[in-house]
Amino acid sequence: MNGFDWSHFGAVTAASVLVLAVLQAATFLVGRRIGRYNVVDVTWGLGFVLVALVAALVGDGDALRRWLMAVLVAVWGLRLTWHMYAKSAGKGEDPRYEEMLERAGGNSPGVVIRKIFLTQGFAQWFVSLPLQVSAVVGPASGLATGVAVLGVVLWVVGVVFEAVGDHQLKQFKADPANKGEIMDVGLWAWTRHPNYFGDSCVWWGLWLIAASVWPGPVTVLSPLVMTYFLVFATGARLLEKSMSQRPGYPDYQQRTSYFLPLPPKR
């Protein structure tokens, strides 16, 4: 196969919608049973893993790229799934969801499904479009191969930032001497959100792999939307809103870059 086949893309995206719908339905039922909907954060990364696997199995494009994408997404997504599970296990509802549902008029099943689960399911489908599109296109060649390699490098940078940042924060919180203190060492001295920055790099890296073949470049809105979520919508901005009330955080904001890693100011 050398070009883009709409029928094969339709099969991949239909299968992706199906697995995401099943995942979100199951997550809603679990959330309803345990009385908290932040369980949806646990299945965020898992949804992308399922889409990448579906794309690799259903797509008929270049096999090397299909399975490379599946492996890269699985490494990122399964680590994130485990991290979010360990982070939320035994704890109550996330204040973000409480506030969201309160603004929406309550936590009736219809409101919860519409505001949380349908929104997340659609976001997973849209952000994963580079995976779906690249799964039905033939192999790259020449300069395009170099673009794909650059994408893998950027993915590595992203995974390292995200995993190391999460580990450093976990170790910091585990030390009783740091109770009430602001995490400002390691990667956290260079950016206030190394995990979100890493997440963004992961998806720009995956997009570059997809962009190595046409029409992969047209899926650029997917990493842009992911970055918007991470920086402005549900990620760093909301965290900054709550953290800015803590003693010492305004000083930390003054000396440390918001998102992009930069040398700390004195």
Disulfide bonds with the S-S distance in Angstrom:
none
